[in-house]
Amino acid sequence: MLKRRSKLEEEFEKLLKFLNINYSYECIVIPYKIPVTEHKYKTDWSFYDLPFYIETKGWLSSSQERNKYILIKQQHPDIDLRFVFANPNKKCGRTKYTHADWAKKHGFKYCSIYDTETLVSWFNEKKE
């Protein structure tokens, strides 16, 4: 196993290996624009035979970071980006709402890294 950017990513990778899921790490790059400037976002996890990408997040600390994902969703409505949070009930930065609140509000599927039931159901999905 290669070194990942966080302990959460390392734990998620262990889970993927345990579940025998084929994946790639930080291989997909999605362009997006912040009003006039183009940026690129590299997905944490992509899967060879699944129709979605996963971003593992311990903390969505800044409004700029949260806005990045909203812009990607708006500019690429065909992309299914899901979040695996270390704790969905943790507050986003200095806001009064949680990661779960934020994900629901913006239409992102999400779960906790410990919610193996949801993760297994996601991994049982097939590409159309």
Residue, then its C-alpha position, 0 to 999 in steps of 0.5 A: m500500500l502506498k502512502r496516502r494523504s491522510k489516515l482516513e484515506e489509508e483506512f478507506e484503502k484497507l477497506l477497499k482491499f478487504l472488500n476486494i474492490n478494484y480502484s485507482y487513487e488520484c487518477i481522474v482529473i476533473p476541470y472546473k472554473i471559479p468564475v473566470t479561472e480554470h482549476k483541476y480537481k483530482t478525485d481521491w478514488s475512482f473505480y474500474d467498474l463503478p459509476f462514481y467517484i469518492e472523496t474521503k474527507g476528515w474535515l471540510s474546513s473552508s468555504q472555498e473547499r466546499n464551494k469547489y465541490i459545489l462548482i464541480k457538481q454544477q459544471h459536471p452534472d453527469i459526474d457522481l461524486r460521493f463523500v466518505f467522511a471520518n465523521p458526518n456529524k462534525k461541523c464544517g469549518r466555523t459554520k453551524y451545520t455538519h458535513a451531513d447537512w452540507a452534503k444533503k443540502h447540495g445533493f451529494k451522497y455520503c456516509s461515514i467510513y464506518d458505515t460499511e452497509t452503505l459502502v457495500s451497497w455502493f460497491n454493488e452498483k454497476k455502470e450503465 
